Amino acid sequence: MWRVRIVMGCSTKVGELLKRIRSDLGLSQKQMAGMTMSVTQYSRIESGDQRIIADDLFEILTAQ
């Protein structure tokens, strides 16, 4: 399981980290987003255009 340290206000860093984790796992954005959110929302989070709430981040990371 991935261990993630998150700093408030660093949505770009979180997005970059999610993208790296997804890439390491060989998953598509659709697979990573799963039932938690739409692919569009997930893509915006990876690019830093949208923030992610802690509950959704936890759900995505623990599902992988």
C-alpha positions in Angstrom: 0.0 0.0 0.0 1.2 3.5 -0.8 2.0 5.8 2.0 1.3 9.4 1.1 2.2 12.6 2.9 -0.1 15.5 1.9 0.6 19.2 2.5 -2.5 21.5 2.6 -2.8 23.6 -0.5 -0.6 21.4 -2.7 -3.2 20.1 -5.1 -0.6 20.0 -7.9 1.7 17.9 -5.8 -1.1 15.5 -4.9 -2.1 15.2 -8.6 1.5 14.6 -9.6 1.8 11.9 -6.9 -1.5 10.2 -8.0 -0.2 10.2 -11.6 3.1 8.6 -10.6 1.3 6.0 -8.5 -1.2 5.2 -11.3 1.7 4.9 -13.8 3.7 2.6 -11.5 0.6 0.4 -11.1 0.0 0.4 -14.9 -3.6 1.7 -14.5 -5.7 4.0 -16.7 -7.3 7.1 -15.2 -10.7 5.3 -15.5 -9.3 2.4 -13.5 -7.8 4.6 -10.9 -10.9 6.8 -10.5 -13.0 3.7 -10.2 -16.4 4.3 -8.6 -15.1 7.2 -6.5 -15.4 9.9 -9.2 -15.7 10.6 -12.9 -12.7 10.2 -15.2 -13.0 13.9 -15.9 -12.7 14.9 -12.3 -9.8 12.5 -11.8 -8.0 14.0 -14.8 -8.4 17.5 -13.4 -7.0 16.4 -10.1 -3.9 14.9 -11.8 -3.4 18.1 -13.7 -3.8 20.3 -10.6 -6.9 22.0 -11.9 -9.2 20.5 -9.2 -8.6 19.7 -5.5 -9.4 16.3 -4.0 -11.1 15.8 -0.7 -9.3 13.6 1.8 -12.1 10.9 1.8 -11.9 10.5 -2.0 -8.1 10.4 -1.9 -8.2 7.7 0.8 -10.8 5.7 -1.2 -8.7 5.8 -4.4 -5.5 4.9 -2.7 -6.9 2.0 -0.6 -8.7 0.5 -3.6 -5.4 0.0 -5.4 
